[in-house]
Amino acid sequence: MSDAGKTPLRPSADQGSKEPKMPINFDTLPEDISMKIRAGGKIRRIVVDREACIGAQSCVVVAPGVFQMDDDNLAYVTDPNGEDEDTVMLGAQSCPVLAVHLYDEEGNQIFPEE
């Protein structure tokens, strides 16, 4: 499958760049994502890149209160407050293709680390 035409969730920065990372503009995300906002804590926004999702279901196994699979076998966020933060992080970390992205209140990406 080609990556041509796909919009990355966040533009990659040059390796040697000293510029500070800008928070992500959530208005410019690709259309095929699932995103919900948590009520509080360090993790405030949970995003599933459904174009990257391969249907491994690991996020659902680890955090079933937050993630579910749709009829196309792609993950989506059901209840962002359905599990504690540690479980949400483990659910994101369990994804073999890193399709689950976590952000703080300011829009800075927490996971996966850039």
N, C-alpha and C positions, 0 to 999 in steps of 0.2 A: 504494500500500500504506500502510495506516494505522499510526501508531506507538502507537496505543492498546493498552494491555495489555503493552507491551514494558517490560522492566526494564532501565534503562541499566546499563552496567558500573560506572559510578561516578556518584553524584549530583553534579549541577553545583552549584558554589558561587556565591554572589553576587559580582558583579564587584568591588564595593567592599569585600568582606569581608577583614579582616586576620587571621582565624583561620587557624592552620596547617592544611594539608591532612592529613587522617587517612589512614593506609594503608588499602587496600581490604581488606574482609573477604571472603576467597575462598570462604567457606562460604555466602555469600548471592548468589553469581553465578547468572544464569539457567541453566536446565538445558541449553540448546542451545549449549554452548561446547565448544571443544577446548582443553585446557590441559595443559602439561607443564613440568617443572622442570629447568633446566640445572644441571650439576654445579658450576659456578663462574663467576666473572667478574661484571661489572656487571649484565648481563641475567641474571636468575635464573628468571623465569617468563614463558612465552610463552602468550598466550591468543588464540584466534580466536573472535570473536563470530559464530557461524554464522547467527544471525538477520539480521545486517547483511551478511554475505558475499553478493556478487552473482555469484560464479563467474568473475571476470575472469582468474584463474590467474596473475596477476603475481607473487604471492608464491612460487608453485611454480617459475616461470621463473627468478627471482632466487636462490632458496634451496631447490633441490629436495631437499637432504639433510634439511631441516626440515619442509617443507610438502608435502602431497599433496592431491589432490582425491578426494572419495568418489563414489559412484554417483549422488548428487543434485547433483553438480558444486559442492560446497561444500568449502572448504579445511578441513584439520585438521592438527594437529601430529603428525608421525611420530616424529622423533628430535630432541629439543631441543638435542642436542650435535652434530648432523649438519653444522653449518657454523660458521665463526668468528663472533664477535659482530658484526663489521662487516657481514657478509653477512646475518645475521639482521635487523639494523637496516634494511638496504636492502630486504629482503623485506617488512618491515612498512611501510616508507615507500612501497613501490611499490603498495600496495593503494589503489585509487581511492576506496573508501568508509571507509578507516581501520578495517577490521574486525580488524586484528591489533594487539593491545595488548601492550606489554612492561613488565615490572615488575622492580624491584631486590629485593634480599634482604629488605628491610623491608616490602615490599608497596607501595612508592611507584611510581606510574606514571611510566615513562621516556618511552614513546611510545604514542599521540600526546600531545604536551604539552598540558596543560590550561590 
